[in-house]
C-alpha cells in the first residue's frame, strides 16, 4: 500500500514541524556582525516603578527618568571612547592602545572607526622585527582580528591569521571558525588539527557532525566533556550524534540533561521532544511540553508542538482543542506568521476529521498567506491541498519570495515538494538527497526520498536502503516503517515486511493495515489480505469521520489494492473484480499522489490508466 | 578649540591644563595660587543630571572617609563656587555653579603603562598590582567597594628612587556598605561604565545591592586588572565579547530564569575564560605562569562566590571582608619571581665561570 507521504491525512500538520524543532549542532565561536556589548546594557527599569508618561497627540513626551538614564549611559559610553581614543593618540605606536580603541568602538557599534583601529593594530604587528615576534603578547592581534570579524571583514582577518598560522590555542579556533562561517567544514577541521582541550574537541565534534562522521563526532564530544558536561550546546550536539548513530536512549538522555540545565530554553525542550517523538515516547514528550507550557502559557509555538504530539499519539480531538485554545488566547497576534501557521494547521486537521472541505482549507491557507508574512509551512500546506498545476505556480511564487529571506538549505522541503508538483523527478531526487543529508533525523525527508526512488524510478532496493538507514535513527516513525514494509512487500520479501511492520507503535494505522493487506495478498492469503484493506478504510472512517477526506483515502486505498492485485495477477477472478466500486477520477493528473501512483504502476508493468478497476 | 575652564581661577585654584574626562566630570591640572602646589581638579560637567551629581558628591564623601588610606588617591578639598565661562559652541558668557574636588596630582595613569606593557619589567608590574590590591583592600576594610576597578581608574605617583606607586582613583561608582544606597536597588543590577571590564554576572544583569555582589565584582576587577597587566586588554573584552550573541539570547529571559540560565552557563563561561588565559600565558614568565593564571582564574570565576578564597578542611569559612589573602598571594608571586631571577643570575654566573 501507499507510503504515508502519499496520503495527506497521514501527516495533517504543517509540512514537518518536527524538522524545524530539531536543533542543529551549534558552535558559539564567531562574533556576529551588528551585535556588541554596548547594546546589552539596558537601562534600569525605572519605568516599571512609575506610571508611563502619556503623550498628547502630535507631541513627543519623554519620561524624564528615562531621559536621565539614557544620558548617563551615553556619557559613560562617550567617556570610555574618549579615554581609549586619547590613549591611542598618546601612544600611537602601541598596538595595545589601538586594540583597546578598536574593541571599545566596536562595543559601541562604531564599526567604521573600529575597523581602522584594528587595521592599525595588524599593521603595527607586521612591522615588528622577527625577534620580538617569537615571544610576543598576541592578545592585541587577537582582539583586532575579532573586531574585523564582527565587522564582517572575515577575509581580512583570515589573511592575517594565515600569515601567523604557527600560533596555537584560541588562534586556531578563530582561524577554524572563519572557515566554518564560510561553510567549509573540512578546512575548519584541518585547521583544528593538533589542538588540545575541551573547546577544541567540542568544535571538532561539531564539525564532524556537519561532515556526517557521527562516530568520530561522538568520540570528540565525549572528550570535550560528554554526558557529564554542563554545557547545553555540547550536550545537544552529543545527543544529535547519538541519535544519528542510532543510540536513541543515549540521545534522549543528553537532550534531557541539556533541557534540565537550561529549563527555559524552548529550543532545547523542542529538541528533546523531537527525539522522544522519534522514539514514539509520546507521554514523555507531552510531559516535557506541559512543563514548558506552564512556563510559557500563551506561546503559540509550544501549543503548536503539543498539538502535533497529540496528533502523532493518535489523539486528534486533543490537537484540535489545543490549537483552538491557543488561537483564542492569542487573538491579538492575528497577523503574526505563527498565528497564521497554527490557523492553517487547525484547518488542515479539521479537513482530516471531515469538518472542512479541501476548498475551504485552500481558501483559509490563501487568506493567511495574504494576511501575514508567508512561511514555508504554509506553502507546504498549499502544495498539499491545491490542485497540482495551480499549486505548482503558486508555490513557485512563494518559493521565490521565501528565498529572499531564507537559505536554500532551509527551503529544501518546499523545493522537493515543488519538484513533485512540477514533475521534475530528477531534480526532486537530487534535492531530496540533499534534504536527507541536511535533516537526517527528519522522517519526512527520508520518506520523500523513498517515494522518489520507489514510486518514480522503480529503484525499490534503494528506497528500502534509505528507509532502513533512517529507521535506525528514527525508530518511532510509523510512516517510515510502513514505507519500508511496503517496498519490501513489492520486492516479494514478505517476511522482511512482517518484521518491519511489527515495530509500528500504532498497529491500527490505516496505511499500516493496508500494507499488511498487501503482504497477506503476496503470501497467498487472499481473503485476509482483502479484509485488511477493508479494515484500513473502516478505521480511516472511524478516525476521520465521513467527509470528503475519507472518500479520497478510500479511492487511494482501493487503487493501491487494485495495483497490488494486478501485480499478483489476481484480477481475473470476477469476485475480486466485483469488490471495486471506485474509479480513477477524471482529473487524476491534478493529484501528485495519483501521478506518483501512475508512475509506480509503470514501474511494476501495470498499464495506467487502463488498470483502473472501473 | 580653547577649553572654557583653562585659565579660570576656582576659589584659589588656577586651572592650567586639561587632563581628561570621565562620565560626569572633567579633570584639569591646577595650581593652588597661595602655595603654588600643583593639584588636580575634578570638575562636575555642566548639565550633569541629578544622579550624576549624587555620584559626584558621593565620590567626594568617600574620598574624605578614606583619607587615611595610603593607596587611595588623596582628596584635598571639595568646593562649590560660581564661575563665568563661555561654553563650547556659544559666544555668550554665562555663570554656572562649579562643583569640584581638589585631588593630589598624579604623574600618570596606569593605562599609560598598560599600553606599553610589553616593555615593563614583571617585578614592576607585580609591584603596581600589589599597590592596587592594597588600595582596594583599604577600601574594603573601610566598608567601601569600588565597583569599577581597571587600569584607567588607577593613578601613578613617582616615588623616590624613580619607582612608581599606584593608587586607586575614580570612586564615582563606589558604594559605602554602611550607608544606605544613593541609587535605587535596580541600578545595581547592571554594571556601569565600560562593558569590556565588567564582571559577567553584571552583563547578565544579575547584580544586587549587597556586600557579596559588590566585593566579588571588585575581585573580578582585580583579576581583570592582572589580565590587563599581562596582555594589555580587559578579560571580559577578550573572553565574552565574541560570544555576545549568547548573552543577547539570555537577556530576553525574566530575572529569575536568567539567574538559573547564567548558573547553567558557568562551565561554558569558564571555557571561554580558559581560552582567553591561553592567549595570555605566553606573556607570563615561566616561574609564575601557573600561579598567575590560577589567580586570574579564581578572581574571574563566573560564579561570584568562588572568587573568594577556597574552603579549607571541609569547613565553610565566612567570606573575608578584607583582601589580606590576595595581598599574600601577590607577595608570593613577587617573591617567586625574584627567586627565579636570582636563580637565573646565579646560573648565568656559574656558566660564565665554567
Interface residues (C-beta under 8 A of the other chain):
Chain A: X28 X29 X30 X31 X32 X35 X36 X37 X38 X39 X40 X41 X42 X44 X45 X46 X49 X68 X69 X71 X72 X75 X76 X78 X79 X80 X82 X83 X86 X87 X90 X91 X94 X96 X97 X99 X100 X103 X104 X106 X107 X135 X136 X137 X138 X139 X140 X142 X143 X146 X149 X150 X169 X170 X171 X173 X197 X198 X199 X225 X229 X230 X231 X232 X233 X261 X262 X263 X264 X265 X295
Chain B: X20 X21 X22 X23 X24 X45 X49 X50 X51 X52 X111 X112 X114 X115 X116 X117 X118 X152 X184 X186 X187 X189 X190 X191 X192 X193 X194 X195 X196 X203 X205 X230 X231 X232 X233 X236 X237 X238 X240 X241 X242 X243 X244 X245 X246 X247 X248 X251 X253 X257 X260 X261 X264 X266 X267 X268 X271 X274 X275 X276 X278 X279 X280 X282 X283
